[in-house]
Amino acid sequence: MSFLPEKAGITGFILTLLLLAVPGLCLSSAFIPTRATVKGVYSPVFDPEANKVIYIEREVTARDWGPGWEFFSPPAHVRISRDSYRVMEHDLVTGVTRTLRSLPDSPLAGMTHRHYRGRLYGLPRVMIRYERESRTLEYEVAVSIRSQPTATSYRIFRWWNNATGRIEEADGWRKEGGRMQGLNEDRLRGQVELLALPGPEGIPCAVVAWDHQTKETDLVAAGSEYEDHYPSGVPAGVLEKASRKERIEHLRALRSDYDRFYRSHLAAGMNDGEARLAANRDMQDAGYFPRDPTLTARLVEPGEPESKLPVFTISRTEMESGIFNDIAGAIASPGTAVKNGGYSYITYRGYDTSNRLNAYLKTGALKYRVAYQGKLYELVIEKPPRE
């Protein structure tokens, strides 16, 4: 006999067991509002001289009630009374920390939200960086107010407009989604990387400078939960998981090599477009960019044994129309690999060669024959291996 009510479901049964097993904890979180003020630190970067660290500090005050256990209960209620952000600067030489700008409270303040525990106060998108050409400080904070099934996004920002050559800085929160993205390279200088350590409720609780060579860390800025969350220091696994050093160094090497290839082709007399295309091929050869599939033709000599490969007869009109440029290039120079144009050739009214060849290539076939102006060629597509 089953003791489970027929329509209760496993979720309800497990929730009941949890309530019975830990009644103090469950009843307290479900019915007694908890008030907290949490301070976190986000997106640290070095200034261009690596003498200062810039980061964004968040301070949120809220009351929450309700279980909020994901998969087991509805979301908790969270009433945010304050949600402030400040752009901070910490001088590594003097140890002095100062506020560069205090931002107005986010639109999350003054509202009651529904969130699961682990992200009670929402998960803002925060980014700071120095614009590559002007070396101007840019930042953005973006938040979302969720109202099923949609969400409304807001952001506040400071960024360099390359078109006007001026800084644009929003005075208040704008009703629009976040725009800054990408890998932030300014967190790494030499072997030292700035890390925002994960903390409770998805709020980073500290900024540390981690020396990858000596494996030592220095505390730059601490949030309210740092000591409680890492009472015995920061585990090496946490540092390694938060690090982006390998990706940053790869991106820097990619950019440096592309620039070197590009400039060498300009020096050889190519125009800008030609130099960029040639640099792209160099990057493929160097292993940075994926290689394009290639097409190689072989002239079939008279008297060769018959083949079961399909033969596609291409008229001169079709070939000269530009539909089969890769095939034309391959048969013009047998034995030389040319860039394969793809597996979907443009169809041409009055001819069905493109349709038949497209249908054949969709099967995954990589070899076929082409008859053109009295000659027969065998063509082979070579796909680069996936790394």
Residue pairs with C-beta under 8 A, 6 or more apart in sequence:
4 10
4 13
5 12
11 71
11 72
14 72
15 69
15 72
15 73
18 26
18 69
18 72
19 26
19 27
26 67
28 34
29 65
29 66
29 67
29 68
29 76
30 65
30 66
30 67
31 65
32 65
33 63
33 64
33 65
34 63
34 64
34 65
35 61
35 62
35 63
36 61
36 62
36 64
37 59
37 60
37 61
37 82
37 224
38 59
38 60
38 61
38 121
38 200
38 201
38 203
38 223
38 224
38 225
39 57
39 58
39 59
39 223
39 224
40 57
40 58
40 59
40 60
40 199
40 203
40 204
40 205
40 223
40 224
40 225
41 55
41 56
41 57
41 58
41 88
41 196
41 204
41 205
41 206
41 207
41 221
41 222
41 223
42 55
42 56
42 57
42 58
42 124
42 126
42 128
42 196
42 204
43 55
43 56
43 126
43 127
43 128
43 139
43 184
43 196
44 53
44 54
44 55
44 128
44 187
44 194
44 195
44 196
44 207
44 220
44 221
45 53
45 54
45 55
45 128
45 129
45 130
45 184
45 186
45 187
45 194
46 52
46 53
46 54
46 186
46 187
46 188
46 189
46 194
47 53
47 54
47 130
47 137
48 130
48 135
50 92
50 189
51 91
51 92
51 93
52 89
52 90
52 91
52 92
53 89
53 90
53 92
53 194
53 207
53 209
53 220
53 221
54 87
54 88
54 89
54 90
54 100
54 128
54 137
55 88
55 90
55 128
55 196
55 207
55 220
55 221
56 85
56 86
56 87
56 88
56 126
56 128
56 139
56 141
57 85
57 86
57 88
57 221
57 223
58 83
58 84
58 85
58 124
58 126
58 203
59 82
59 83
59 84
59 86
60 80
60 82
60 83
60 84
60 108
60 121
60 203
61 80
61 81
61 82
61 83
62 78
62 79
62 80
62 81
62 82
62 120
62 121
63 78
63 79
63 81
64 76
64 77
64 78
64 79
64 120
65 76
65 77
66 73
66 74
66 75
66 76
66 77
67 73
67 74
67 76
68 74
68 75
68 76
68 115
68 116
68 117
68 120
69 116
69 117
70 116
70 117
70 118
74 114
75 114
75 115
75 116
76 114
76 115
76 116
76 117
76 120
77 112
77 113
77 114
78 112
78 113
78 114
78 115
78 120
78 121
79 111
79 112
79 113
80 108
80 109
80 110
80 111
80 112
80 113
80 121
80 122
81 109
81 110
82 105
82 109
83 105
83 106
83 108
83 109
83 121
83 143
84 102
84 103
84 104
84 105
84 106
85 102
85 103
85 106
85 141
85 156
86 99
86 100
86 101
86 102
86 103
87 99
87 100
87 101
87 103
87 128
87 139
88 97
88 98
88 99
88 100
88 221
89 97
89 98
89 99
89 100
90 96
90 97
90 220
90 221
91 97
92 220
97 221
101 158
103 141
103 156
104 156
104 172
104 173
106 124
106 141
106 143
106 154
106 156
106 173
107 143
107 145
107 154
107 173
108 121
108 122
108 143
108 145
111 145
113 122
113 145
113 146
114 146
115 121
115 122
115 146
117 201
118 201
118 202
119 201
119 202
120 201
121 201
121 202
121 203
122 143
122 144
123 202
124 141
124 142
124 143
125 140
125 141
125 142
125 143
125 178
126 139
126 140
126 141
126 142
127 139
127 140
127 178
127 180
127 181
127 184
128 137
128 138
128 139
128 184
128 186
129 137
129 138
129 139
129 180
129 184
129 185
129 186
130 136
130 137
130 138
130 186
131 137
131 138
131 159
131 160
133 162
134 160
134 162
136 160
136 167
137 158
138 157
138 158
138 159
138 160
138 180
139 157
139 158
139 159
139 180
140 155
140 156
140 157
140 158
140 159
140 178
140 179
140 180
141 155
141 156
141 157
142 153
142 154
142 155
142 177
142 178
143 153
143 154
143 155
143 173
144 151
144 152
144 153
144 154
145 151
145 152
145 153
145 154
152 175
153 175
153 176
153 177
153 178
154 173
154 174
154 175
154 176
155 170
155 173
155 174
155 176
155 177
155 178
155 179
156 170
156 172
156 173
156 174
157 168
157 169
157 170
157 179
157 180
158 167
158 168
158 169
158 170
159 167
159 168
159 180
160 166
160 167
160 168
161 167
161 168
183 244
183 247
183 248
183 251
184 244
185 248
185 251
185 252
187 193
187 194
187 195
187 244
187 248
188 194
188 244
188 245
188 248
188 249
191 211
191 212
191 213
192 209
192 210
192 211
192 212
193 209
193 210
193 212
193 243
193 244
193 245
194 207
194 208
194 209
194 210
194 220
195 207
195 208
195 209
195 210
195 239
195 242
195 243
196 204
196 206
196 207
196 242
197 204
197 205
197 206
197 207
197 208
197 226
197 229
197 230
197 234
197 238
197 242
198 204
198 205
198 238
198 242
199 205
199 206
199 223
199 225
199 226
199 229
200 225
200 229
203 223
203 225
204 223
205 222
205 223
205 224
205 225
205 226
205 229
205 230
206 219
206 220
206 221
206 222
206 223
206 226
206 230
206 234
207 219
207 220
207 221
207 222
208 217
208 218
208 219
208 220
208 234
208 239
209 217
209 218
209 220
210 216
210 217
210 239
210 243
211 217
211 218
212 243
212 245
215 236
217 234
217 239
230 238
254 283
254 288
257 282
257 283
257 286
257 288
258 279
258 283
258 288
261 278
261 279
261 282
261 283
262 275
262 276
262 279
263 275
265 274
265 275
265 278
265 279
266 272
266 275
270 278
280 289
283 289
284 290
284 291
284 292
290 384
291 384
292 339
292 340
292 384
293 339
293 340
293 381
293 382
293 383
293 384
294 337
294 338
294 339
294 340
294 381
294 382
295 326
295 327
295 329
295 330
295 337
295 338
295 339
295 340
295 341
295 379
295 380
295 381
295 382
296 330
296 334
296 335
296 336
296 337
296 338
296 379
296 380
296 382
297 327
297 330
297 331
297 333
297 334
297 335
297 370
297 377
297 378
297 379
298 334
298 335
298 377
298 378
298 379
298 380
299 331
299 334
299 375
299 376
299 377
300 307
300 369
300 375
300 376
300 377
300 378
307 369
307 378
309 367
309 368
309 369
309 378
310 360
310 368
310 369
311 368
311 369
311 370
311 371
311 376
312 353
312 356
312 357
312 360
312 368
312 369
312 370
312 371
313 353
313 370
313 371
313 372
314 324
314 327
314 353
314 370
314 371
314 372
315 351
315 353
316 372
316 373
317 351
318 324
318 348
318 351
318 353
318 354
319 327
319 328
319 372
321 348
323 345
323 346
323 348
323 354
324 341
324 345
325 341
326 338
326 339
326 340
326 341
327 370
327 379
329 338
330 336
330 337
330 338
330 377
330 379
331 370
331 372
331 375
331 377
331 379
334 377
337 382
340 381
343 358
343 361
343 362
344 358
344 361
345 354
345 357
345 358
346 354
347 354
347 355
347 358
348 354
357 368
360 368
361 368
361 381
366 380
366 381
366 382
366 383
367 378
367 379
367 380
367 381
368 378
368 379
369 376
369 377
369 378
369 379
370 376
370 377
370 379
371 377
